[in-house]
Amino acid sequence: MAFAHGQFPEAEKRFRAVVEQFPKSEAAPEALYWAGVSKYKATNDGTALTETGQQFQSRYKDTVWAKKASVWVQETAKTR
């Protein structure tokens, strides 16, 4: 609900809580993805997406959410 209401810092906090409290759950990769999106929406800083994409390379790398986030890392590599 926080995300839908534009409360992005609160949404990020809640998504990260899911990742921390339930790291092996099926919900954790999706929560990590949306935590990154929430941080980006709150700050308009693309490094939030890059950092989240990099986290997927070490965590949850075989999930559909990692595949979705992979473009965030690839785009950064192209601009370097």
C-alpha positions as CSV (number, residue, x, y, z in Angstrom):
1,M,0.0,0.0,0.0
2,A,2.8,2.4,0.8
3,F,4.2,2.0,-2.8
4,A,0.8,2.5,-4.3
5,H,0.4,5.7,-2.3
6,G,3.7,7.1,-3.3
7,Q,5.3,6.6,0.1
8,F,8.4,5.2,-1.4
9,P,10.8,5.4,1.6
10,E,8.2,3.5,3.7
11,A,7.7,1.0,0.9
12,E,11.4,0.3,0.6
13,K,11.6,-0.2,4.3
14,R,8.8,-2.8,4.3
15,F,10.2,-4.6,1.2
16,R,13.6,-4.9,2.8
17,A,12.0,-6.2,6.0
18,V,10.6,-9.1,4.0
19,V,14.1,-9.8,2.5
20,E,15.7,-9.7,6.0
21,Q,13.0,-11.7,7.9
22,F,12.3,-14.3,5.2
23,P,15.4,-14.5,3.0
24,K,14.6,-18.0,1.8
25,S,11.0,-17.4,1.0
26,E,9.6,-17.2,-2.5
27,A,8.6,-13.6,-1.7
28,A,12.1,-12.4,-0.9
29,P,13.4,-12.0,-4.5
30,E,10.3,-10.0,-5.5
31,A,10.6,-7.9,-2.3
32,L,14.3,-7.1,-3.1
33,Y,13.3,-6.1,-6.6
34,W,10.6,-3.7,-5.4
35,A,12.8,-2.4,-2.6
36,G,15.2,-1.2,-5.4
37,V,12.4,0.3,-7.4
38,S,11.1,2.1,-4.3
39,K,14.5,3.5,-3.5
40,Y,14.8,4.7,-7.1
41,K,11.4,6.3,-7.0
42,A,12.2,8.1,-3.7
43,T,15.6,9.4,-4.8
44,N,15.5,9.4,-8.6
45,D,19.0,8.0,-8.4
46,G,19.8,5.2,-10.8
47,T,22.5,3.8,-8.5
48,A,19.6,2.4,-6.4
49,L,18.7,0.1,-9.3
50,T,22.3,-0.8,-10.1
51,E,23.0,-1.8,-6.5
52,T,19.8,-3.9,-6.5
53,G,20.8,-5.6,-9.7
54,Q,24.2,-6.4,-8.3
55,Q,22.6,-7.9,-5.2
56,F,20.7,-10.3,-7.4
57,Q,24.0,-11.5,-8.8
58,S,24.9,-12.9,-5.4
59,R,21.4,-13.6,-4.1
60,Y,18.5,-15.1,-5.9
61,K,20.4,-15.2,-9.2
62,D,18.3,-18.0,-10.6
63,T,14.9,-16.2,-10.2
64,V,12.7,-14.4,-12.7
65,W,13.2,-11.3,-10.5
66,A,17.0,-11.5,-11.1
67,K,16.4,-11.6,-14.8
68,K,14.2,-8.5,-14.6
69,A,16.8,-6.7,-12.6
70,S,19.7,-7.8,-14.8
71,V,19.1,-4.9,-17.2
72,W,19.9,-2.5,-14.4
73,V,23.4,-3.9,-14.2
74,Q,23.8,-4.2,-18.0
75,E,22.8,-0.6,-18.6
76,T,25.4,0.6,-16.1
77,A,28.1,-1.5,-17.7
78,K,27.4,0.1,-21.1
79,T,27.8,3.6,-19.7
80,R,31.2,2.9,-18.2
